[in-house]
Amino acid sequence: MNLNAVGIASSNIKKTLEFYELLGFEFGKPMGDHYESLVASSSVKLMIDGKETIKNIIGEDPKPGNHSSFAIQYDSPQEVNDVVSKIQQSGFIIFKEPWDAFWGQRYAVVEDPDGYKVDLYAQLEKTSPEV
């Protein structure tokens, strides 16, 4: 089994693309109101579709759950801080400011224009115990 894609619905494609581009995604040419960004390092796609397209498929308005999220790993804790700063400066919601989590990661949670939560993290440098 392989995870191939994560899909979200958007009520404002332009604003949603802007948000995910700030996170580092690059989108190809659209197919109607369907956009894809292939994450080369993992071959997983992020798919963004217009809200009406998804409503036609599932028969009801799409909406995020109270804990439906995905996570993006960055190369450094500073990169997490920088991305969160760009998101905030662009007027998007920071759900949880960056913090050093007890499990050894710099972690933050941001929210896209439709309310989908996106976790951002990077491994913290391991420190050697004092002898």
Secondary structure, DSSP 8 states (H G I E B T S, - for coil): ----EEEEEES-HHHHHHHHHHHT------BTTEEEEEETTTTEEEEEEEHHHHHHHHSS-----TT-EEEEE-S-HHHHHHHHHHHHHTT-EEEEEEEEETTTEEEEEEE-TTS-EEEEEEE--------
